[in-house]
Amino acid sequence: MSIDRNNFGLVCLKGASQVFFMENALTGALFFLAIAYSSFTSGNWATAIGAVLGVIVGTGTARTLKADPQSYTSGLFGFNGILVGIALPTFIANSPELWIYIFVGAAISTIVTSAFSATLTNSWSIPGSTGPFVLTAWLLLAGAYGFGSLHVVGEAPKLATDYALGTVPIPNPLELLQILFRNIGQVYLLGDWVSGVIILVGIFIASPIAGMAAVGGSIIALLTVLIMRADPSVVSQGLYGFSPVLTAIALGTVFLKPSGYVFIYAAFATVATVFMQSALDVIMAPTGLPTYTAPYVLTLYLFIAPKSRATPHPHSPVGANFLMDDK
């Protein structure tokens, strides 16, 4: 029996899987399971409901606007919507107005995805990836501060382990393993390590090499923050690792042809993403906005652009007129 690739539910599941660059409905279903498990353990079902609403609205908007059929059926208009649907109830208290906000935000993310494709991708062959989610979520969360019906909530709870409290320099083996999985789960803003395990299983089902890249990226990120002695309470939550995980998968297996050199390049970019994470955390702190996946997006854009072998402008001697174009 053939399966209709245009089936709306199937496309939505693919949209969920595309957060990790996969086009696999089963993987998407496992990702929803991970989100539901995290919602169950935290008692905050708004994130799971927001995820469903976000992917439906984002995908439905693309269908209504008659977006590129191949991109639509691949789920490429759903993953930014699902991230918006999870991010907003994570940082904004539940209220009737929040759901209106999520609905509009998910639809906007699809418009922004198309805009990125028409500009960034079309002109420089740089994938928009989660850039539309970051831009949309930043603007919506910033806007929430100005609306009396929306209440921005505080930080995620701190973990009370010896490492997180700063009494020991290195996590114990079990905590190390949990952090490795939290690094993966936090891509979906999930702080539960079990959800990270479920997501990793979903990645391996769709692409074993991507699964290995996810594990490798998480390990590199953890080693980097331990060497650089980053804030243990932040490291323990996986907040230094989710963007590096995306970088490792994107550059190591998706947007560049896998090879020994590419793996080294992706590993270097993964370390760079950790540094980007720390820098953007400091830069964004005064605004009251989280970085989301901006460290990954910035690293991806910078590291993917040289694939066209672009050369810098030659530093030739300045002529009589420094505004002259030497040709």
Secondary structure, DSSP 4 states (H G I P E B T S, - for coil): ----TT-HHHHHHHHHHGGGT---HHHHHHHHHHHHHHHHHHT-THHHHHHHHHHHHHHHHHHHTT--HHHHHTTTTTHHHHHHHHHHHHHB---HHHHHHHHHHHHHHHHHHHHHIIIIIHHH----TTHHHHHHHHHHHHHHTT-TT--B--PPPPP-STTTTTSSSS--HHHHHHHHHHHHHGGGT---HHHHHHHHHHHHHH-HHHHHHHHHHHHHHHHHHHHTT--HHHHHTTTTTHHHHHHHHIIIIISS---HHHHHHHHHHHHHHHHHHHHHHHHHGGGT---TTHHHHHHHHHHHGGGG---PPP-PPP-SSTT----
